[in-house]
Every structure is written in structure tokens, then in C-alpha cells.
Amino acid sequence: RWNCPQTYKEFLACPNKARYRTAMENKMDKYNAVPAFVLEQRAQVPDNVRIFRLKWVWGLKKEPDSEKLQCTARLCVVGVNMDAGEFPSYSEVATPVALNILAAVFATHMEDFIAQQDDDSDAFQNTVTDGSDGDKAAAPMYTHQAPGFEKKGINGEQLVYRHRVAFQGRIDSPRLYGQKVKPLLAQAGWHATLFDTEAFIYHEGPTKGTAAKIPEILEAIRTAAPSPPGHAPVGFGLMVRHVDDRVKIVTSDRITQYQLGVFQHVYAMKTTAWRKVLGWTAVVDREERTVTFECPGVLLAAGDKFLKGVTFASNKHAMLPSIMQLEMGVPPDEADPEYPKFMQMQKDFRSLQGLMIWITQRYTQGLFLTRKTGQFHHSP
């Protein structure tokens, strides 16, 4: 029987403990190969510096081209209450409008473009933050050692990790990664647009630097002479970036290979056809020339989680929706037996409301309901 532990205690009692332990050891070997952190005596850490906790996160994923399941493991920083002043977390991501523009251009000129998406494996793990790569160092971060892999000093001193790279759970990791990857994109010929700093254009060819429209650009590229070896290839492309996921359309795979050559010294970039486009399932219909973003799996999972046991009425006559009669909620007293149930309801509502805000970007049928219930956000 396969199961996935949620805590270290569950891992110790897990029937697949040996498999997960192997995954943990393999992951630690990767961390040490970077190296992602170095051991230091806890006594040498300044008194005013917080030492965070690390936790293992386990998972199951299908092996490539197989139905077999593979145990996975990775470390995450428990970044609860991280100081946003010390670790600034704000990071730009592409807007839905930018993705819509990319999809519209692809739907209009499908015969001229290849739809691809890039992913940098272990993006945070390979983002150096201690300044050893010549860039400005970020705020230092210390954590306790990985559970199950603790070591002592030569004389029994207590040791902690000083991290050299960004890490899952560190709240400013997306920003730090963005600071590293955007210069690489520029070096590979991708330049940010004026309307969205996380939307990029690649343009090399006779019409570069002109006000030519996309059909004119594509026509010029078809008859343009190829670039000399070692130079940016002739072509055109659009890209949107969301942390380490990049969705793009390019006129030639040579553009991607050129980008790969720039990235390979810093990140292990993988390029595939469109699968999940910033969380959405991309449905491309070449006959109808349409691109649709859907999330059927998310909707089914949400229904199972939030609508289990709910009874739906099917009225014969039009009725005033009950949503119009909502009143402000009043939390019960903490001593009230209904208090835990009420708090769980609020937690579920916050989770569902956040999910619906994302879903209604594409499924506009839920906009009214989501906005109406949002009026009661502070006390659902």
C-alpha cells in the first residue's frame, strides 16, 4: 500500500519508510553537491539572528513513461513569521492579460509558432544568495539541521546550517531567483515589455527595431538569411514568466537552444510542449484556431473537498438567490461548543475564496458569487 507521510512522526511509522529514506538521502546528496548550506557552530550565530526550522516534504510521482510511483522528498524552510523587512518577499509575476495576449497571437498565427514552456530544475536550490557568485549578497539565513541528518562538531558542539542559496519556504526566494534569471533572459535575447515586466519579446531579424506588425515580422523572418554561428538566431517569440515557469511561443526551436546555452551554466533548463500553463490546462484546437485555459481537475477536487454532503435544491420557479440575503457573521465565544466548528468553517471559506478568485479568471460564471461573498471576508 502506498501512502505519503505528512509529518516526520508519520514518516518513521510509514510502511514505505525505506523508500522515502532513500529519496531523502539522494536529495541530501544534491544539496551537498551545490553546496546548498554549510555547517557552523550555533554559538557563533549572532544573538539577534533567528534560526529557522527545516522540515521534510514527501510526495509520490509517476516515473517517466511508466505507471510506477516514485517516492520523492525535499526540504522546506518553515518560514512562519519571517521578517518581511529582512527578507523582502514581493516578486513580480506575469499578469493574466499578458498570457491572454500570448495565447491570442498563437491562435492567430499557429502555423508560424511552436508552443513551449521552460522549467528550471531546482531553481531556488541553484540560486546563490551569499555573494559567492559576485552578485550582492542577500540577508543571511540560518536553519537547524535537516531532521534525520543531524551532526555534531568535533567536540560535540551544536551545529546549524548557514544557507548559501535560496530555498523552498524562504519567503524572498521568488524575488532572489527573479533577480538572477532576468539578466540571463536578456543575455539570451528576451527583453521585457513596457506593459508587463514579466512578459518578454524575442526579436532578431530584418524588422528588429522597427514598428513592423507581427504579420510583417513573420513574413520577413521566413525569407531572412540565418544568423552567423554564435549569434542570436533570427526569429520572433513571446514569453510570460511566473517564478520558475516560463510559457512561450517561438518561430524556431533554435531560439530555445540559444537560450539553453545561456542558462546551462547557472540553471538546468528543461523545455517541453505546453502541459500546465501557469496552473491551467491548455487546450489547443488547431482546426478552430482556439486556445482555451481550463482546470477540470481543480474543479473536481474542489467539489470533493468543499461540497461533500451538500444537498442541492432544484426549484421549479425562479427564486431570490439566498446569496442576496447574507448577513454579517458573528463568531461564537471561545467557550462555546460550536467555536471549533465555526473556526473550521472560516478556514475552509478562506481556502475556497482564494481558489475561486483564481478560478474566475477563466470561469466567469463564478464572478458574482465570489465577489458577493468577498464582502464578508473579515467575518465570514
Secondary structure, 3 states (H helix, E strand, C coil): CCCCCCCHHHHHCCCCHHHHHHHHHHHHHHHHHCCCEEEEEHHHCCCCCCEEEEEEEEEEEECCCCCCEEEEEEEEEECCCCCCCCCCCCCCCCCHHHHHHHHHHHHHCHHHCEEEEEEEECCCCCCECCCCCCCCCCCCCEECCCCCCCCECCCCCEEEEEECECCCCCCCHHHHHHHHHHHHHHHCCEEECCCCCCEEEEEECCCCCCCCCHHHHHHHHHHCCCCCCCCCCCEEEEEEEECCEEEEEECCHHHHHHHHHHHCCCCEEEEEECCEECCEEEEEECCCCEEEEECHHHHHHHHHHHCCCCCCCCCCCCCCCHHHHCCCCCCCCCCCCCHHHHHHHHHHHHHHHHHHHHHCCCCHHHHHHHHHHHCCCCCC
